[in-house]
Amino acid sequence: MEEPLDEYDRLILQQLERDARKAYSAIADDLDISNTMVHQRVGKLKRIGILKSTTVVLDERKLGFEWGAFTGIMLKEDSDSEKIIDALKQIPEVTECYYITGKYTLYIRIVARSNEHMRRVLYEKIDHIPGVLKTESLIDFGAAFKRNVPIEE
């Protein structure tokens, strides 16, 4: 059974969502609770899988990845999806992969430095994965916004 979240768990998550590098002692001061309590609660949130990780968010465009695409992948056999996902994991330009419903089995996000780089990723890497039948891409002009789910009761 999943452990329920209480008000302090939610408040700690909200603080970490705003700044994942914020010191636990600063969170404790802000919430008027002990540093030990923050450590224990963060440990619990990690243990039960709500807090998956703290990570760095990179600006793809500033790193030279000017092109992005969302690509649906149609498979020859849906039962090959795990092998295809393993192959996609080996392509650094593939940054996300989802199972979806509809005519495609997988939906991925690709980043590239140029139009030519995107063409090479699609046609020389992804289309050559055994079991990939067809791809269809939509160009990504940039995220209007991206956020986590709300932290509510």
ROGUBA-610902 format. One record per residue: z, x, y of N, C-alpha, C in turn; residue in one letter. Coordinates in nm, 4 decimals. Atoms other than C-alpha are relative to their C-alpha. Layout:
BEGIN
n_Z n_X n_Y ca_Z ca_X ca_Y c_Z c_X c_Y type
Z X Y Z X Y Z X Y A;
...
END
This chain:
BEGIN
n_Z n_X n_Y ca_Z ca_X ca_Y c_Z c_X c_Y type
0.0000 0.0830 -0.1182 0.0000 0.0000 0.0000 0.0000 0.0875 0.1246 M;
0.0113 -0.0764 -0.1239 -0.0938 0.1267 0.3454 0.1224 -0.0238 0.0881 E;
-0.1163 0.0110 -0.0874 0.1965 0.1998 0.5781 -0.0415 -0.0625 0.1323 E;
0.0360 0.0617 -0.1282 0.1958 -0.0232 0.8875 0.0286 0.0943 0.1166 P;
-0.0218 -0.0788 -0.1211 0.1667 0.1348 1.2303 0.0949 -0.0756 0.0916 L;
-0.0871 0.0640 -0.0980 0.4374 0.0700 1.4832 -0.0434 0.0429 0.1405 D;
0.0347 -0.0267 -0.1391 0.4349 0.0955 1.8618 -0.0095 0.1502 0.0282 E;
0.0021 -0.1439 -0.0264 0.5160 0.4696 1.8612 -0.1223 0.0670 -0.0630 Y;
0.1218 -0.0542 0.0617 0.2355 0.5469 1.6163 -0.1202 -0.0240 0.0910 D;
0.1126 0.0352 -0.0870 -0.0104 0.3670 1.8456 0.0030 0.0800 0.1305 R;
-0.0116 -0.0753 -0.1249 0.1233 0.5358 2.1587 -0.0356 0.1475 -0.0205 L;
0.0334 -0.1400 0.0307 0.0969 0.8790 1.9962 -0.1509 0.0138 -0.0193 I;
0.1454 -0.0035 0.0195 -0.2612 0.8026 1.8837 -0.0740 -0.0099 0.1332 L;
0.0642 0.0136 -0.1307 -0.3522 0.6936 2.2363 0.0087 0.1300 0.0789 Q;
-0.0158 -0.1275 -0.0704 -0.2126 1.0186 2.3790 -0.0961 0.1051 -0.0588 Q;
0.0872 -0.0989 0.0648 -0.4033 1.2290 2.1232 -0.1478 -0.0317 0.0228 L;
0.1388 0.0367 -0.0253 -0.7224 1.0318 2.1806 -0.0433 0.0470 0.1390 E;
0.0316 -0.0462 -0.1358 -0.7084 1.1174 2.5520 -0.0114 0.1522 0.0055 R;
0.0018 -0.1462 0.0001 -0.6355 1.4855 2.4804 0.0562 0.0496 -0.1328 D;
-0.0419 -0.0415 0.1340 -0.6272 1.6085 2.1199 0.0753 0.1329 0.0007 A;
-0.0694 -0.1287 -0.0076 -0.4931 1.9462 2.2373 0.1361 -0.0099 0.0685 R;
-0.1276 0.0186 -0.0706 -0.1935 1.7981 2.4158 0.1156 0.0421 -0.0899 K;
-0.1160 -0.0482 0.0770 0.1282 1.9644 2.3031 0.0864 -0.1174 -0.0437 A;
-0.0876 0.1050 0.0504 0.3538 1.7502 2.0880 0.1223 -0.0165 0.0903 Y;
-0.1166 0.0079 -0.0890 0.6398 1.8357 2.3228 -0.0335 -0.0806 0.1264 S;
0.0415 0.0771 -0.1171 0.4418 1.6901 2.6173 -0.0133 -0.1481 -0.0349 A;
0.0086 0.1390 0.0454 0.3705 1.3750 2.4168 0.1415 -0.0579 -0.0107 I;
-0.1389 0.0445 0.0143 0.7407 1.3498 2.3343 0.0606 -0.0297 0.1369 A;
-0.0520 0.0220 -0.1354 0.8298 1.3862 2.7032 -0.0592 -0.1266 0.0614 D;
0.0658 0.1179 -0.0572 0.5735 1.1235 2.8080 0.0526 -0.1305 -0.0594 D;
-0.0429 0.1218 0.0688 0.6991 0.8743 2.5503 0.1520 -0.0136 -0.0083 L;
-0.1466 -0.0019 0.0025 1.0681 0.9639 2.5903 0.0546 -0.0111 -0.1425 D;
-0.0461 -0.0101 0.1392 1.1083 1.0443 2.2205 0.0130 0.1480 -0.0340 I;
-0.0216 -0.1397 0.0371 1.1961 1.3618 2.0331 -0.1299 0.0655 -0.0474 S;
0.1117 -0.0804 0.0474 0.9500 1.6380 1.9563 -0.0123 -0.0145 -0.1527 N;
-0.0015 0.0158 0.1456 1.0533 1.6050 1.5897 -0.0660 -0.1314 -0.0405 T;
0.0592 0.1292 0.0317 0.9561 1.2383 1.5905 -0.1519 0.0044 0.0131 M;
0.1450 -0.0120 -0.0169 0.6088 1.3208 1.7245 -0.0586 0.0761 -0.1181 V;
0.0491 -0.0775 0.1145 0.5631 1.5874 1.4526 -0.0013 -0.0852 -0.1265 H;
-0.0077 0.0836 0.1205 0.6773 1.3457 1.1818 -0.1058 -0.1090 0.0011 Q;
0.0976 0.1082 -0.0092 0.4557 1.0634 1.3059 -0.1423 0.0519 -0.0150 R;
0.1341 -0.0575 0.0151 0.1480 1.2859 1.3366 -0.0231 0.0384 -0.1467 V;
0.0103 -0.0325 0.1429 0.2158 1.4135 0.9836 -0.0278 -0.1239 -0.0836 G;
0.0214 0.1252 0.0720 0.2370 1.0552 0.8575 -0.1417 -0.0522 0.0246 K;
0.1337 0.0505 -0.0335 -0.0836 0.9559 1.0412 -0.1085 0.0814 -0.0705 L;
0.0943 -0.0829 0.0758 -0.2638 1.2492 0.8770 0.0073 -0.0339 -0.1478 K;
-0.0197 0.0264 0.1432 -0.1152 1.1764 0.5335 -0.0644 -0.1316 -0.0423 R;
0.0571 0.1298 0.0385 -0.2235 0.8109 0.5346 -0.1474 -0.0133 0.0394 I;
0.1436 -0.0060 -0.0242 -0.5698 0.9079 0.6630 -0.0482 -0.0648 0.1283 G;
0.0431 0.0585 -0.1277 -0.5706 0.7416 1.0047 -0.0438 0.1089 0.0961 I;
0.0351 -0.1150 -0.0839 -0.5740 1.0719 1.1922 -0.0703 0.0997 -0.0916 L;
0.0794 -0.0824 0.0914 -0.8564 1.2540 1.0162 -0.0013 0.1467 0.0405 K;
0.0028 -0.1385 -0.0470 -0.8761 1.5642 1.2329 0.0025 0.0010 0.1516 S;
0.0211 -0.0214 -0.1424 -0.8678 1.7019 1.5800 -0.1169 0.0971 0.0068 T;
0.1233 -0.0767 0.0006 -1.2000 1.8468 1.6738 -0.0485 0.0260 0.1420 T;
0.0647 -0.0302 -0.1264 -1.4056 1.9948 1.9532 -0.1279 -0.0824 0.0077 V;
0.1243 0.0752 -0.0202 -1.6835 1.7767 2.0956 -0.0921 0.0869 0.0854 V;
0.0952 -0.0870 -0.0686 -1.9856 1.9860 2.1934 -0.1032 -0.0817 0.0762 L;
0.1087 0.0614 -0.0759 -2.2424 1.8941 2.4562 -0.1305 0.0556 -0.0565 D;
0.1226 -0.0444 0.0688 -2.5622 1.9147 2.2498 -0.1064 0.0470 0.0978 E;
0.1053 -0.0336 -0.0960 -2.7927 1.9218 2.5509 0.0269 0.1337 0.0679 R;
-0.0333 -0.1276 -0.0633 -2.6077 2.2098 2.7171 -0.0152 0.1164 -0.0968 K;
0.0224 -0.1033 0.1008 -2.6448 2.4008 2.3897 -0.1475 0.0111 -0.0376 L;
0.1442 -0.0142 0.0209 -3.0226 2.3525 2.4022 -0.0619 -0.1027 -0.0926 G;
0.0550 0.1031 0.0873 -3.0625 2.0503 2.1732 -0.0388 -0.1197 0.0862 F;
0.0490 0.0999 -0.0954 -3.2720 1.8385 2.4096 -0.0533 -0.1261 -0.0682 E;
0.0583 0.1122 0.0720 -3.4116 1.6077 2.1409 0.0997 -0.0548 -0.1011 W;
-0.0806 0.0659 0.1020 -3.2284 1.3548 1.9259 -0.0789 -0.1160 -0.0575 G;
0.0675 0.1130 0.0634 -3.3471 1.0939 1.6810 0.0921 -0.0652 -0.1020 A;
-0.0621 0.0742 0.1082 -3.2084 0.8242 1.4579 -0.1100 -0.0271 -0.1005 F;
0.1050 0.0077 0.1015 -3.3999 0.8256 1.1313 0.0475 -0.0779 -0.1210 T;
-0.0245 0.0735 0.1231 -3.4048 0.5704 0.8522 -0.0720 0.0704 -0.1133 G;
0.0599 -0.0666 0.1164 -3.4706 0.7170 0.5085 -0.0105 -0.0997 -0.1145 I;
0.0254 0.0835 0.1165 -3.6300 0.5136 0.2322 -0.0061 0.0929 -0.1215 M;
-0.0059 -0.0835 0.1201 -3.5579 0.6541 -0.1137 -0.0888 -0.0569 -0.1100 L;
0.0757 0.0459 0.1166 -3.7715 0.6413 -0.4254 0.0920 -0.0790 -0.0923 K;
-0.1025 0.0647 0.0836 -3.4539 0.5487 -0.6196 0.1324 0.0090 0.0744 E;
-0.1296 -0.0025 -0.0680 -3.1278 0.4466 -0.4530 0.1038 0.0797 -0.0773 D;
-0.0961 -0.0754 0.0822 -2.9455 0.6105 -0.7418 -0.0050 0.1496 0.0291 S;
0.0103 -0.1417 -0.0378 -3.0637 0.9487 -0.6043 0.0727 0.0312 0.1309 D;
-0.0552 -0.0181 -0.1349 -2.8685 0.9002 -0.2810 0.0966 0.1176 0.0092 S;
-0.0969 -0.1112 -0.0079 -2.5906 1.1503 -0.3625 -0.0706 0.1359 0.0050 E;
0.0763 -0.1255 -0.0021 -2.8430 1.4296 -0.4357 -0.0676 0.0193 0.1353 K;
0.0685 -0.0079 -0.1293 -3.0313 1.3487 -0.1161 0.1005 0.0292 0.1108 I;
-0.1051 -0.0281 -0.0987 -2.7093 1.3434 0.0873 0.0421 0.1461 -0.0076 I;
-0.0342 -0.1427 0.0142 -2.6194 1.6854 -0.0549 -0.1068 0.0886 0.0645 D;
0.1090 -0.0772 -0.0622 -2.9611 1.8141 0.0560 0.0036 -0.0136 0.1515 A;
-0.0085 0.0206 -0.1449 -2.9196 1.6594 0.4026 0.1138 0.0818 0.0613 L;
-0.1134 -0.0795 -0.0487 -2.5840 1.8367 0.4386 -0.0392 0.1460 0.0234 K;
0.0462 -0.1385 -0.0142 -2.7748 2.1660 0.4115 -0.0897 0.0200 0.1220 Q;
0.0861 -0.0076 -0.1188 -2.9834 2.0853 0.7209 0.0901 -0.0122 0.1230 I;
-0.0959 0.0029 -0.1111 -2.7747 2.1802 1.0275 -0.0360 -0.0990 0.1108 P;
0.0427 0.0922 -0.1047 -2.9797 1.9586 1.2592 0.0362 -0.1459 -0.0305 E;
-0.0448 0.1345 0.0371 -2.8645 1.6486 1.0673 0.1496 -0.0063 0.0277 V;
-0.1400 0.0003 -0.0446 -2.5372 1.5634 1.2405 0.0806 -0.1184 -0.0521 T;
-0.0687 0.1174 0.0529 -2.4549 1.2212 1.0906 -0.0863 -0.0623 -0.1085 E;
0.0722 0.0691 0.1070 -2.5478 1.0224 0.7809 0.0805 -0.1231 -0.0403 C;
-0.0643 0.1266 0.0325 -2.4718 0.6580 0.7009 -0.0751 -0.0712 -0.1110 Y;
0.0598 0.0964 0.0917 -2.5325 0.4188 0.4125 -0.0228 -0.1269 0.0812 Y;
0.0267 0.1238 -0.0737 -2.6973 0.1054 0.5519 -0.0671 -0.1017 -0.0919 I;
0.0738 0.1038 0.0718 -2.8478 -0.2227 0.4382 -0.1384 -0.0113 0.0630 T;
0.1349 0.0180 -0.0520 -3.2087 -0.3224 0.4875 -0.0995 0.0827 -0.0786 G;
0.1064 -0.0693 0.0737 -3.5265 -0.1401 0.3991 0.0297 0.1480 -0.0213 K;
-0.0388 -0.1400 0.0189 -3.3633 0.2029 0.4336 0.1336 0.0061 -0.0716 Y;
-0.1278 -0.0203 0.0677 -3.0812 0.3351 0.2193 0.0933 0.0825 0.0873 T;
-0.0797 -0.0904 -0.0834 -2.9660 0.6067 0.4591 -0.0532 -0.0011 0.1428 L;
0.0363 -0.0111 -0.1413 -2.9661 0.6387 0.8362 0.0667 0.1259 0.0513 Y;
-0.0538 -0.1277 -0.0447 -2.9236 0.9816 0.9902 -0.0258 0.0211 0.1487 I;
0.0249 -0.0439 -0.1375 -2.9005 1.1380 1.3324 -0.0400 0.1464 -0.0076 R;
0.0544 -0.1362 -0.0016 -3.1001 1.4533 1.3978 0.0001 0.0498 0.1434 I;
0.0158 -0.0639 -0.1303 -3.0853 1.6947 1.6906 -0.0994 0.1146 -0.0147 V;
0.0989 -0.1080 0.0028 -3.3549 1.9458 1.7826 -0.0142 0.0580 0.1406 A;
0.0166 -0.0689 -0.1283 -3.4357 2.1948 2.0564 -0.1270 -0.0408 0.0743 R;
0.1280 0.0354 -0.0611 -3.7891 2.0705 2.1163 -0.0718 -0.1013 -0.0886 S;
0.0841 0.0905 0.0764 -4.0558 1.8276 2.0028 -0.0475 0.0680 -0.1288 N;
0.0475 -0.0743 0.1176 -4.1926 2.0940 1.7667 0.1126 0.0222 -0.1011 E;
-0.1158 -0.0185 0.0878 -3.8467 2.1671 1.6267 0.0289 -0.1313 -0.0748 H;
-0.0220 0.1301 0.0642 -3.7995 1.7921 1.5585 -0.1045 -0.0258 -0.1070 M;
0.1080 0.0182 0.0986 -4.1372 1.7793 1.3835 0.0265 0.0820 -0.1262 R;
-0.0283 -0.0869 0.1157 -4.0406 2.0734 1.1601 0.1168 -0.0533 -0.0832 R;
-0.1155 0.0548 0.0737 -3.7038 1.9192 1.0698 -0.0443 -0.1203 -0.0826 V;
0.0431 0.1206 0.0711 -3.8656 1.5883 0.9785 -0.0985 0.0294 -0.1124 L;
0.1095 -0.0160 0.0961 -4.1793 1.7048 0.8031 0.0171 0.1167 -0.0968 Y;
-0.0131 -0.1167 0.0880 -4.0822 2.0439 0.6600 0.1331 0.0038 -0.0741 E;
-0.1304 -0.0007 0.0675 -3.7202 1.9788 0.5683 0.0294 -0.1343 -0.0663 K;
-0.0442 0.1291 0.0542 -3.6371 1.6098 0.5251 -0.1045 -0.0610 -0.0928 I;
0.1041 0.0600 0.0845 -3.9723 1.4863 0.3904 -0.0212 0.0754 -0.1312 D;
0.0154 -0.0789 0.1225 -3.9623 1.7648 0.1284 0.1193 -0.0117 -0.0941 H;
-0.1135 0.0200 0.0899 -3.6302 1.6549 -0.0201 -0.0473 -0.0897 -0.1145 I;
0.0405 0.0838 0.1131 -3.7025 1.5260 -0.3720 0.0738 -0.1349 0.0029 P;
-0.0580 0.1336 -0.0010 -3.6478 1.1497 -0.3801 -0.0170 -0.0740 0.1310 G;
0.0258 0.0667 -0.1280 -3.7301 1.0812 -0.0141 -0.1408 -0.0575 -0.0049 V;
0.1294 0.0665 0.0038 -4.0092 0.8259 -0.0033 -0.0636 -0.0047 0.1382 L;
0.0551 0.0206 -0.1331 -4.0475 0.7644 0.3692 0.1122 0.0118 0.1024 K;
-0.0952 0.0002 -0.1111 -3.8759 0.8195 0.7042 -0.0618 -0.0729 0.1185 T;
0.0432 0.0610 -0.1246 -3.8944 0.6317 1.0309 0.1032 0.0367 0.1057 E;
-0.0915 -0.0509 -0.1026 -3.7473 0.7746 1.3507 -0.0128 -0.0735 0.1315 S;
-0.0090 0.0518 -0.1358 -3.6384 0.6401 1.6858 0.0574 0.1117 0.0853 L;
-0.0464 -0.1077 -0.0874 -3.6012 0.8906 1.9697 0.1258 -0.0436 0.0742 I;
-0.1286 0.0204 -0.0674 -3.2516 0.9163 2.1196 -0.0093 0.0647 0.1378 D;
0.0058 -0.0524 -0.1369 -3.2562 0.9528 2.4995 0.1384 0.0326 0.0544 F;
-0.1370 -0.0312 -0.0424 -2.8789 1.0021 2.5161 0.0906 -0.1205 -0.0187 G;
-0.0977 0.1068 0.0230 -2.5647 0.8016 2.4473 0.0452 -0.0599 0.1329 A;
-0.0540 0.0689 -0.1173 -2.4709 0.5428 2.7069 0.1522 0.0093 -0.0036 A;
-0.1425 -0.0241 0.0215 -2.1180 0.5655 2.5629 0.0252 0.0140 -0.1493 F;
-0.0443 -0.0166 0.1379 -1.9368 0.6539 2.2440 0.1516 -0.0025 0.0039 K;
-0.1454 0.0068 -0.0031 -1.5784 0.5692 2.1622 0.0546 -0.0293 -0.1389 R;
-0.0712 0.0350 0.1218 -1.3216 0.5237 1.8903 0.0304 -0.1498 0.0002 N;
-0.0451 0.1386 0.0077 -1.2016 0.1860 1.7682 0.1251 -0.0161 0.0851 V;
-0.1203 0.0188 -0.0805 -0.9268 0.0286 1.9808 0.1262 0.0188 -0.0840 P;
-0.1288 -0.0199 0.0658 -0.5701 0.1211 1.8929 0.0888 -0.1172 0.0420 I;
-0.0738 0.1223 -0.0310 -0.4068 -0.2213 1.8828 0.0874 -0.0392 -0.1167 E;
-0.0871 0.0543 0.1067 -0.1535 -0.4200 1.6822 -0.0809 -0.0751 -0.1005 E;
END
